[in-house]
């Protein structure tokens, strides 16, 4: 990954994470140690709205988050 260059696709991922944080009041994995989160992000499925909050938001908002948090940066 050291050859990868930073581009706007990283910002799009961050926007999705920020949208979840704004909607729920805390970022995904807020209750886990930061180092564990750093190791989890590359291998785990992308974060989503918590199950208990999913019905509180429109399909458009959920689709927006899902579009921002596509794992493959080429598809994001």
C-alpha positions in Angstrom: 0.0 0.0 0.0 3.0 2.3 0.3 2.8 2.9 -3.5 -0.8 4.1 -3.3 -1.3 7.8 -3.6 -3.8 9.7 -1.6 -6.8 11.0 -3.7 -10.4 12.1 -3.2 -11.6 8.5 -2.9 -10.2 8.5 0.7 -12.2 11.7 1.3 -15.3 10.0 0.1 -14.8 7.1 2.6 -14.3 9.7 5.3 -17.5 11.4 4.3 -19.4 8.2 4.8 -17.9 7.6 8.2 -18.7 11.2 9.1 -22.3 10.8 8.0 -22.7 7.8 10.3 -21.1 9.8 13.1 -23.4 12.8 12.6 -26.5 10.6 12.3 -25.7 8.4 15.4 -23.7 10.8 17.6 -20.6 8.5 17.4 -18.4 7.0 14.7 -18.5 3.3 13.8 -16.5 1.1 16.3 -16.5 3.9 18.9 -16.6 1.4 21.7 -13.5 -0.5 20.5 -9.8 0.3 21.1 -8.4 2.5 18.2 -5.6 0.0 17.4 -8.2 -2.8 17.0 -10.2 -0.6 14.7 -7.2 0.2 12.5 -6.7 -3.5 12.1 -10.3 -4.2 11.5 -11.1 -1.6 8.8 -9.1 -3.3 5.9 -10.5 -6.8 6.5 -14.1 -6.3 7.9 -17.2 -5.4 5.9 -17.7 -1.6 5.6 -19.5 0.1 8.5 -23.2 0.7 8.3 -25.8 2.5 10.4 -26.5 0.5 13.7 -29.4 -1.9 13.5 -31.3 0.1 16.0 -31.0 3.3 13.9 -31.6 1.9 10.4 -35.3 2.6 10.4 -34.8 6.2 11.4 -33.2 7.2 8.1 -34.3 7.4 4.5 -33.3 4.9 1.8 -31.5 7.7 0.0 -29.4 8.4 3.1 -28.6 4.7 3.6 -27.7 4.4 -0.1 -25.4 7.5 0.2 -23.5 5.9 3.1 -23.2 2.6 1.3 -21.9 4.3 -1.8 -19.3 6.2 0.2 -18.2 3.1 2.0 -17.5 0.8 -0.9 -14.3 -1.1 0.0 -12.8 -1.0 -3.5 -11.6 2.6 -4.1 -12.0 2.0 -7.8 -15.7 1.4 -7.4 -16.2 4.2 -4.9 
